[in-house]
Amino acid sequence: MASIKQLKKDLNYVLGDIIDEVYAWELMNPTEETAKSEAIIDEAIAIFDELIEKINTRKDVEDKKAYFKAINKELEQKANSLIEKINNL
């Protein structure tokens, strides 16, 4: 991982792209119910808030490199989970 700044950008881009994909699905399926897709958007926003908070509370961490790798891995796992939910809509 290059830097904290890059991790924050990755977080923003990944979750932003997922939200964009949900909006695209809603546009392509105007007759479908949007409650499930809106729940995915809400979950993506909650994940963003959670991970940003973890990134910003880095001062109390001894092994910062391992800490940020764990955050990056958590982002990847949660993003994959959201993508699966989009695919199942």
CORKA-V575826 format. One record per backbone hydrogen bond with DSSP energy under -1.0 kcal/mol. CO is the residue of the C=O (numbers start at 1). NH is the residue of the N-H. Records with the same first field share a line. If there is no record, write none. Layout:
CO->NH + NH
This chain:
3->7
4->8
5->9
6->10
7->11
8->12
9->13
10->14
11->15
12->16
13->17
14->18
15->19
16->20
17->21
18->22
19->23
20->24
21->25
22->26
23->27
24->28
25->29
29->32
34->38
35->39
36->40
37->41
38->42
39->43
40->44
41->45
42->46
43->47
44->48
45->49
46->50
47->51
48->52
49->53
50->54
51->55
52->56
58->61
62->64
63->67
64->68
65->69
66->70
67->71
68->72
69->73
70->74
71->75
72->76
73->77
74->78
75->79
76->80
77->81
78->82
79->83
80->84
81->85
82->86
83->87
84->88
86->89
